[in-house]
Amino acid sequence: MVTSENKAPAGPYRPHGADIKETRPYSPCRAACPAHTDVQAYVGLIAQGRYNEAFEVIRSVNPISSVCSVICHHPCEQACRRCAVDEPLAVRHLKRFAVEQSKEYRRSKRKLLPKTRNRSIAIIGSGPSGLTTANDLAELGYGVTIYERHPVLGGMLSSAIPSYRLPREMLQEDIDDVLAKGVEAKTNCDIGTDIMFNDLMKKHDAVLIAVGLSQSRSLNISGVEGPGVLLAIPFLTDVAFGKKPELGNKTLVIGGGNVAIDVARAALRLGVKNVSMVCLESAEEMPAWKWEVDEALEEGITISHRRGPKAVQRKDGRVQGLEVVKVRSVFDENGRFNPSFDNEQTSMLEADSIIITIGQMTNMSFLKDSPVKTDERGRIEWNTATHMSSVNGVFVSGEVVTGPGSAIAAVSSGHRAALAIHLYLQGEPIEGALPPQEKEKIAQLPADVAEKIGKEPRQKIIHLAPEVRCDTFTHFEIGYDEQEALIEAGRCRGCGGGAVVDTKKCMACLTCQRVCPYGAPVVTAASEIRPEYCQACGLCAPECPGQAISMVSYDVREIRNSMPSVVGAVDAMRQEPVIVAFLCTHHAGVQGFGVLRNVRTLPVHCTSRIDILDMLKAFECGADGVAVVRCSDGTCKYRGISTRVNARVNRVKELLEMLKIGKDRIELLSSSSANGNPWSAVCADFTERIKQIGLRTVRP
Amino acid sequence: MIVGSQKPIDEIWNMVKDFKKILVFGCNTCVAICHAGGEKEAETIASLIRMRAAQEGKVMEVNHMGVMRHCEPEYFDPVMDEVKKYDLVLSTACGVGVNFLSDRTGTIPVYPGINTSFYGAVESPGIFVELCAGCGDCILHLTGGICPIARCSKTLMNGPCGGTNKGKCEISENVDCAWYLIVERMKQLGTLDKLSEVLPPRNWSSARDGGPRRVSVEHIREYEEKESQNSETGGKK
């Protein structure tokens, strides 16, 4: 159970309900994440102040959690059901908070894993996909060697993504986690030059090709050859490794994707005064993420839309600008990329340097003398169901086969490749054994439920001001402080973490249907709690007379079972009363744990989850007083909670009177860290009241 | 369903205080629905007994358990070995369950943890009302669906009496006059004229006055069968 310290869990961490969740539709955020990160679980743990456990949930599926905490394109947020109410949860930023809070913890957990299987695997490439496979195979007890042509690991993360977006120390934390497991890394090692691919196949029991798309495509237009025209990836690699490419004063970036934005913003930070972009697409059609486009515009980068490059204009060999033609359309009637131009309408975009960022490809020349088959366009032939190439034991993963995508998608691909390699080395069939990538998810929030949910604005994510950030490659985004993170985590509706009914115990009494503020339970032969309606408040579970309801994200018996250890031994000679305080982790706030030595705190998702039995158990374990601290009026994230919790507290008062313990030893109190009435003040006041009543003399 | 309510802890304590190992045994049907004696309430009572024992300085082991129903042996037979490990079973079933279980626990006493109140319905969440007395000779078709045996304080067959007062019974302003309700309901049904017929005195032999009652459903009950009839020969010889 939660205690006043941020305790480190022992052993591999599984959030409560992890197994049940596998049998039920995923929350939309989790379904949208390519690695199926259990967002609801880690956000819930953050809300309770359990940051290390939150980190464990993230890391359990994502070995580049630090990286993703700053660069992920967060499809989870786009899928968040809060969008039907106000704004999505700031999931990525909460991940960053959990990662930042657990830095010491994760370092303390690094350890060399024993090589229990006498097999070794070569992994070519150390990007998100290669690192993930290396991580998984090391955890399974294999010997793993990563071959990386750059001097540092990370693939595009270290050699292309500018550090204003991904601070290298964050990447290093992830890499250090993987290396600590015993993964060997050979850097500055180019396959095909330093080691031949065929030799690699002889040396290892399996080989993974995870080389990504590390080469830029160029344009076949006049004037493109010569100084002043650069390709995106070599440019970004130079920047990443501290070189300063010559750009002049006016740089034009061709392209409308995310890499083009990176290139433009990096050019700006190199001191180019005037950076502009030109792309085929309109603002709406641009493939770059909208927020990245907005950030670039804020920094003064201008974008010319619906223009296609025709020729690089040069004078005395020096770039003068780019001649462009008007775009009629970008996509054909089938929605395929097939631009058409109006060659009559041309114009000139002035520039003294041009960076081409129109897409990436891979260089497969290292496979030249190997049996690994490639198609007519140089792409590796592979079986998507086994991740295997045309050669037994040679596997592929990541963008080299999936095409351009996100880091987290490459992580997902890396996990699958690791499992495929493991099965192969165990002599087991791979086809059909890899988990499905698409998961069933909870339906959209019904309109009548969305109406009942209070609006709570998303906590702002602060960026350095454009005039400050454009001069530096320093990370431009500021992380949440604890207060902001707790408030933001409290906005999560807990989709998929709600109530489930054990139909063997349900006697169809209708209690849950009657108490639920959202109309989630439907009782026929037994209760069925509809996950798309359930808001995971937990109000129903303590009211169920058959104890048939449990919460996926929360063990309803956890409080009772852990109460003896939470209360601890009660000293008969104590001066201060022992107070057990159940705290709403939402607006009551969980900050300041351990301030009052006599108060044993039990943060709960909502006070609606506290059972009469939980309160009695505190007294049974020797508490002198019990405070149920709810959030203050008007701030509860749920409906209809306080009346019912009040009724439960009154029932306990009645029972305490019968036992002659006294009704005043339990109170329902409210607090709000936001309005200067934090729980610690409330508990200090309650302690004084219990002192007046006196300490209990009878001990169990 | 059968409605019950918990006994005060003092009364329970006086019943159980001389036992060392007590099982509070919940029944998860009628009395669970009225939040009086299901497994969860059994757990609550067990907690209260433990606290009281600590106050009194008594060393006791108090545990709880629950089964679907105490009134059908198939539900509790599987846990009887466990039940028999205790000195006392405090059953939170209705009186039926307490009796029924007590007949089957040999030397172990079974005491009641709740008071069995009545046959009732859920008027609104948490409010249970008595609507039937189980008299064994139903006349609801004659009284507009409102039972004068259960709901009239005097169980009058022909009412109301002089104690009716603006729709309420003379015993309390919180108690409806059943005969007032009957008249109003029969007006609504258009059958008020039937009330001019005086109902004859009741024969109470079908109720408690005839002694303990039994119902035998002949087509369901167990029969001793001859071996030849019981074997699956499929009619072949």
Chai-1 contact restraints between the chains, C-beta under 6 A:
chainA,res_idxA,chainB,res_idxB,connection_type,confidence,min_distance_angstrom,max_distance_angstrom,comment,restraint_id
A,M507,B,N28,contact,1.0,0.0,6.0,A-B,restraint_1
A,M507,B,T29,contact,1.0,0.0,6.0,A-B,restraint_2
A,M507,B,A32,contact,1.0,0.0,6.0,A-B,restraint_3
A,C509,B,I33,contact,1.0,0.0,6.0,A-B,restraint_4
A,R514,B,P125,contact,1.0,0.0,6.0,A-B,restraint_5
A,P545,B,A32,contact,1.0,0.0,6.0,A-B,restraint_6
A,P545,B,H35,contact,1.0,0.0,6.0,A-B,restraint_7
A,P545,B,G38,contact,1.0,0.0,6.0,A-B,restraint_8
A,P545,B,K40,contact,1.0,0.0,6.0,A-B,restraint_9
A,G546,B,N28,contact,1.0,0.0,6.0,A-B,restraint_10
A,G546,B,A32,contact,1.0,0.0,6.0,A-B,restraint_11
A,G546,B,G38,contact,1.0,0.0,6.0,A-B,restraint_12
A,Q547,B,E39,contact,1.0,0.0,6.0,A-B,restraint_13
A,Q547,B,K40,contact,1.0,0.0,6.0,A-B,restraint_14
A,L613,B,E43,contact,1.0,0.0,6.0,A-B,restraint_15
A,L613,B,T44,contact,1.0,0.0,6.0,A-B,restraint_16
A,L616,B,S47,contact,1.0,0.0,6.0,A-B,restraint_17
A,E620,B,S47,contact,1.0,0.0,6.0,A-B,restraint_18
A,E620,B,R50,contact,1.0,0.0,6.0,A-B,restraint_19
A,E620,B,M51,contact,1.0,0.0,6.0,A-B,restraint_20
A,M658,B,I9,contact,1.0,0.0,6.0,A-B,restraint_21
A,L659,B,M51,contact,1.0,0.0,6.0,A-B,restraint_22
A,V698,B,A54,contact,1.0,0.0,6.0,A-B,restraint_23
A,V698,B,Q55,contact,1.0,0.0,6.0,A-B,restraint_24
A,P700,B,A54,contact,1.0,0.0,6.0,A-B,restraint_25
